[in-house]
Amino acid sequence: MRKPELAAVIAEKTDLTKEKANQVLNAILDSITGALDKDTVTLVGFGTFEKRHRGARTGKNPQTGEPVKIKASNTVAFKPGKNLKDSVNPPAAPAKAAKKK
């Protein structure tokens, strides 16, 4: 699902216009992005976004095999919450007990 499709689903579920739903979605994403500069963002039941630092390292150019220096950078990590994990991986049915003779 892409961003316009997500905005359309939000519009349908909330009786907003697609334009208004897109504004709401943009506001949420901008707020998460801005907050990551200072702190982690936790959406209970969905997951946690956090900024992580990657140190400088040496990589390899796949075409030439030459070593390449990769600068230190920041990245974003997402850790899914329990509800999200459970919706993607429903619990397995309990195994039937073996009959004793």
N, C-alpha and C positions, 0 to 999 in steps of 0.2 A: 504494500500500500504506500502510495506517495502522498506528499503533503496536501495537494488539492483534493485527493480522495478522502483523506482524513478530515479536512475542513468540511467536505460535503456530508460526511457521516455526522459530524458535530452539529451541522445545520439541521439535519433531519431529526436528530434526537432532542434538540433543544428548541425547535421552532424559531430558529434564527435564519436570516438570509445567509447565503453562501459567503457574501462579502463580509458580513458581520462575524460569522464563524471563523473566517480566515484571519480577521483582525484579532479575535480572541486567541486563536492558535499562535499567531505571531507574537502576541503579548506574552503568552506563557513561555514560548521558546526564548524570547529575549530576556525574560526575567530569570530563567534557568541559566542562560549564558552569562548574564551579568553577575549572578550570585556565585558562580563557580570561581570567579576571580578571588573571592574572599573566603568561601566556605564550601562545604559539601551541601548538596541538595537532596533531601530525602522525601520521597513521596510514599507514605506508609502503604504497604501492600503492593506497591508497584516496583520500587527499587530506589537505589541511591546513585547519584552522579557525583564523582569527585575528581578533582584535578590531581594528576600525578606527574612527578618529575622524572624524566628519562635522562640519565647521564650521557656524556659523550662516549662514543664507542667507535671501534673500527669495523667497517663492513667490507664487502667485496663487490666490485663491479661485476655483474653476471656476464657481461659481454667479453670483458678482457681478463677478468680474474685479478685485476689490480686491487690492492687494498685502498679503501676510501675512508676518510675521516668523516664521521657523522656527528654533527653538533648536538649539544645537549638541548632538550626541548621539553615542553609541557604537553601533556595529552589528557584526554578525559577517559575515565574508566566508569563503567556501569555495572553495578552489582544488583541483579534482580531480587525482588522481595519474595517472600514465601507464597503469596497469592499468585504472583505471576509465574513462579516456578511450577506451582501446583496446576495452573491452568494449561501449561504446556506439557507437563508430565503428570497425567492423572494417576492417582495411586493404583497399584496393581490389585487385582481381586485376591482376597485371601485364599491360600492353598487349602484344598479339602484335606481333612484329616484321613490318614490311612486307616482302613478297617482292621481290627484285630480279630484273629480267629480263636 
